[in-house]
Amino acid sequence: MANATSIYRRLTGRNRSVSGYSQLWLAPDHILLVKSTRFVEHYQRFKFTDIQAVVVTTLADRTPVQIAVAGAAALWTLGYFVAGSSLARDFFGITGVLALMLILADIALGPRCRCYLYTAVSRELLPVTRSRAAHRLLEQIRPAIEQVQGALPEGPVEFAKSKKDWPPEIPKSAGLVAEALFGLFLLDAALLLIDARFPIAGMSSLFPVALLGEFLLAAVALYRRDRHGFLYIVIIAALTGTTWDAAGLARDGMNWMRLVAETARQGHAAPAAPPNWPSLRDGHALVAALWRIAAGSAGLLAAWMGRTAK
């Protein structure tokens, strides 16, 4: 868009998504919002005389989620030291380091936010997702708006003189995601114990899917942040155990694939898939079941006490 004769100056970088990107540009008398779907570009112009407000809302702190993901990535990277083949070591090392770099980059970018531009007839979400970028945007457009609308008030606008004048707070209801997670821990513990006692039942074949469910529910519970702090401690501790179990299953899968490749090179028939996961044998299933029983019971008790105390 910008060239030697262009009247536009770029305000933000491209905020990319799966479907395309969006970007803001500054002109002498308006702001231009560009939305691209890679096939079609949509343009919206907001004249400085029509802008009534630019509202920046900081989103909930994601520190617990970032810590949990960083810990999981660090444990995943440790698979480099226990993997049985160079291919597996490279896989764990490269993917683990990339995950750590992504979470560190997310932390470095600072808090997330939503930025809305208001006119008399519309409210538009702007492609600004970080608080620092939002402050830079306001610093750039404020002089242009003041030229046509006059001086704007300095500092934050005070809407209420005292706390009694504030609007009533809408209580945020606690969901059932944490209870579902702790219930899943107990269910997975039962599957492990059944498989340890009756291996022919093949319950361990369900364990990889159960691990994925634990990861997803734990991520949602940490993101919602609608419960008290002790529950998050239990979730993060349990997530560490889940990550360790997942690393063990991944190591076993890599070893089995390596065995298949070696037998194929030697011209022998490929070995059959193991009836259950090797990492769940020799007492590992009991340990995995016991910590899930402890985490599930403690989490459900804490969740119940938290609800009855309200």
C-alpha positions in Angstrom: 0.0 0.0 0.0 2.7 2.5 1.0 4.8 3.9 -1.9 6.7 7.1 -2.8 3.4 9.0 -3.5 1.2 7.3 -1.0 -0.7 9.5 1.6 -0.8 6.5 4.0 1.6 5.7 6.8 1.5 2.3 8.4 0.2 2.3 12.0 0.4 -1.4 12.8 1.9 -4.6 11.5 -0.2 -7.3 9.9 -2.3 -9.1 12.4 -2.4 -12.5 10.8 -5.0 -15.3 11.1 -5.9 -18.5 9.3 -8.2 -16.6 6.9 -5.9 -13.7 6.2 -4.7 -10.5 7.9 -5.8 -7.0 9.0 -3.8 -3.8 9.3 -4.2 -0.1 10.1 -2.9 2.8 8.1 -2.9 6.5 8.9 -3.9 9.2 6.4 -4.1 13.0 6.9 -7.8 13.0 7.7 -8.7 9.4 8.5 -7.7 5.9 9.7 -7.8 3.1 7.1 -8.6 -0.4 8.3 -7.6 -3.1 5.7 -8.9 -6.6 6.0 -7.6 -9.2 3.6 -8.8 -12.8 3.0 -5.9 -13.4 0.5 -8.5 -13.3 -2.3 -10.5 -10.1 -1.4 -9.5 -6.9 0.4 -12.0 -4.9 2.4 -11.4 -1.3 3.3 -13.0 0.8 6.1 -12.2 4.5 6.6 -12.8 6.3 9.9 -12.6 10.1 9.7 -11.0 11.8 12.6 -14.1 14.0 13.0 -16.3 10.8 13.4 -14.1 9.0 16.0 -15.7 9.2 19.4 -13.5 6.9 21.4 -10.7 4.3 21.2 -11.1 1.8 24.1 -8.3 -0.5 25.1 -9.3 -3.4 27.4 -6.6 -5.5 29.0 -7.4 -9.2 29.0 -7.0 -11.6 31.9 -3.5 -12.4 33.0 -2.3 -15.6 31.4 0.7 -16.2 33.6 -0.5 -19.6 35.0 -1.1 -20.9 31.4 2.3 -19.6 30.3 4.1 -21.2 33.2 2.2 -24.5 32.6 3.0 -24.5 28.9 6.7 -23.6 29.6 7.0 -26.4 32.1 5.4 -28.9 29.7 7.7 -27.8 26.9 10.7 -28.1 29.2 9.7 -31.7 30.2 9.1 -32.5 26.6 12.6 -31.3 25.7 14.0 -33.7 28.4 12.9 -36.5 26.1 16.1 -35.6 24.1 18.2 -37.3 26.9 16.1 -40.4 27.2 15.1 -41.2 23.6 16.6 -44.4 22.2 17.5 -43.2 18.7 19.0 -40.1 17.0 15.7 -39.4 15.1 13.8 -39.4 18.4 16.3 -37.2 20.1 16.2 -34.7 17.3 12.4 -34.8 17.3 12.2 -34.1 21.1 15.0 -31.5 21.0 13.8 -29.5 18.1 10.1 -29.4 19.0 10.8 -28.7 22.6 13.1 -25.8 21.9 10.6 -24.4 19.4 7.8 -24.6 22.0 10.0 -22.8 24.6 10.9 -20.1 22.1 7.2 -19.5 21.3 6.2 -19.2 24.9 9.1 -16.9 25.7 8.2 -14.7 22.7 4.6 -14.6 24.0 5.8 -13.5 27.4 8.1 -10.8 25.9 5.3 -9.3 23.8 3.5 -8.4 27.1 -0.1 -8.4 28.2 -2.9 -9.1 25.6 -5.7 -6.6 25.0 -8.7 -5.8 22.8 -8.9 -2.4 21.1 -12.2 -1.0 19.8 -12.8 2.1 17.8 -16.2 3.8 18.4 -18.1 6.1 16.1 -21.7 7.3 16.4 -23.0 4.3 14.4 -20.4 1.5 14.8 -17.9 -0.3 17.0 -14.9 -1.8 15.2 -12.4 -4.3 16.6 -8.9 -3.0 15.6 -6.0 -5.4 14.8 -4.1 -4.5 18.0 -3.7 -7.4 20.4 -1.0 -6.2 22.8 -1.1 -3.4 25.4 2.2 -1.9 24.3 1.1 -1.8 20.7 -2.2 -0.2 21.8 -0.4 2.6 23.6 1.8 3.3 20.6 -1.3 3.4 18.4 -2.9 6.0 20.7 0.3 8.1 20.8 0.3 8.2 17.0 -3.4 9.0 16.3 -4.0 11.4 19.3 -2.3 14.4 17.7 -4.2 13.9 14.4 -7.6 13.7 16.2 -6.8 16.7 18.4 -6.2 18.8 15.2 -9.8 18.4 14.2 -11.6 17.8 17.5 -9.6 20.1 19.8 -7.5 19.1 22.8 -8.4 15.9 24.5 -8.3 15.6 28.3 -5.0 14.5 29.7 -4.7 11.2 31.6 -7.4 8.7 32.2 -11.0 9.8 32.2 -12.6 9.4 35.7 -16.2 8.1 35.4 -17.0 7.8 39.1 -16.1 10.0 42.0 -16.2 7.2 44.6 -16.7 3.4 44.7 -20.4 3.8 45.6 -21.0 5.4 42.3 -19.6 2.5 40.3 -22.1 0.3 38.4 -22.8 -3.0 40.2 -20.4 -5.8 39.4 -21.7 -8.8 37.5 -20.6 -11.9 39.3 -18.6 -14.3 37.1 -20.1 -17.8 37.5 -17.5 -20.6 37.9 -17.9 -23.2 35.3 -17.5 -27.0 35.6 -14.3 -27.4 33.6 -12.2 -28.0 36.6 -14.6 -30.6 38.0 -14.7 -32.3 34.5 -10.8 -32.4 34.5 -10.6 -34.0 38.0 -13.3 -36.5 37.1 -11.3 -37.4 34.0 -8.3 -38.0 36.2 -10.3 -40.5 38.3 -11.7 -42.2 35.2 -8.2 -42.5 33.7 -6.9 -44.0 37.0 -9.7 -46.6 36.8 -8.7 -47.5 33.2 -5.1 -47.9 34.2 -5.9 -50.1 37.2 -8.3 -52.3 35.2 -5.6 -52.7 32.5 -3.0 -53.6 35.1 -5.3 -56.2 36.7 -6.8 -57.5 33.4 -4.3 -56.8 30.6 -6.5 -58.7 28.1 -9.1 -55.9 28.4 -6.9 -53.6 26.4 -7.8 -50.5 28.4 -4.4 -49.0 27.9 -5.2 -48.5 24.2 -7.5 -45.7 25.3 -4.8 -44.0 27.4 -3.3 -41.7 24.6 -6.8 -40.3 23.9 -7.3 -39.8 27.7 -4.0 -37.9 27.9 -5.1 -35.6 25.1 -8.3 -34.9 27.0 -6.4 -34.1 30.1 -4.2 -31.6 28.3 -7.2 -29.9 26.7 -9.3 -29.6 29.8 -6.3 -28.4 31.9 -5.6 -25.7 29.3 -9.2 -24.5 29.3 -9.4 -24.5 33.1 -6.2 -22.5 33.4 -7.4 -20.0 30.7 -10.8 -19.4 32.3 -9.3 -18.3 35.7 -12.7 -18.4 37.4 -11.6 -20.4 40.4 -9.4 -19.9 43.5 -5.7 -20.3 43.5 -5.3 -23.8 45.1 -7.1 -25.4 42.2 -4.6 -24.0 39.8 -1.8 -25.4 41.9 -3.4 -28.9 41.7 -4.0 -28.5 37.9 -0.4 -27.4 37.2 1.0 -30.3 39.4 -1.2 -32.8 37.6 -0.3 -31.3 34.2 3.3 -32.0 35.0 2.5 -35.7 35.6 0.4 -35.8 32.4 3.4 -34.4 30.5 5.7 -37.0 31.9 3.4 -39.8 31.0 3.0 -38.4 27.5 6.8 -38.3 27.1 7.0 -41.9 28.1 4.4 -43.0 25.6 6.1 -41.0 22.9 9.4 -42.6 23.7 7.8 -46.1 23.6 6.2 -45.3 20.2 9.5 -44.1 18.8 11.3 -47.2 20.0 8.6 -49.4 18.4 8.9 -47.5 15.1 12.7 -47.9 15.3 12.2 -51.7 15.8 9.9 -51.9 12.8 12.4 -50.1 10.6 15.2 -52.4 11.7 13.3 -55.5 11.1 12.2 -54.2 7.7 15.9 -53.6 6.8 16.8 -57.1 7.8 14.0 -58.5 5.7 12.0 -59.9 8.6 8.3 -59.5 9.2 7.3 -56.4 11.1 6.6 -56.9 14.8 3.1 -56.7 15.9 2.0 -53.7 17.9 2.4 -54.2 21.6 -0.8 -55.3 23.4 -0.3 -52.4 25.8 2.1 -49.6 26.3 5.5 -50.7 27.7 5.7 -47.6 29.9 2.6 -48.7 31.7 4.1 -52.0 32.7 6.3 -52.9 35.7 4.5 -50.7 38.2 4.3 -47.6 36.0 0.5 -48.0 35.6 0.1 -48.1 39.4 2.1 -44.9 39.9 0.2 -43.1 37.1 -3.1 -44.3 38.6 -2.2 -43.3 42.2 -1.2 -39.7 41.4 -4.4 -39.3 39.3 -6.5 -40.5 42.2 -4.8 -38.1 44.5 -5.1 -35.1 42.1 -8.7 -35.9 41.2 -9.8 -36.3 44.8 -8.0 -33.2 46.0 -9.3 -31.2 43.1 -12.9 -32.3 43.5 -12.8 -31.6 47.3 -11.3 -28.2 46.8 -13.8 -27.3 44.1 -16.7 -28.4 46.3 -15.4 -26.4 49.3 -14.9 -23.4 47.1 -18.5 -23.5 45.9 -20.0 -24.1 49.4 -18.0 -21.2 50.9 -19.7 -18.7 48.6 
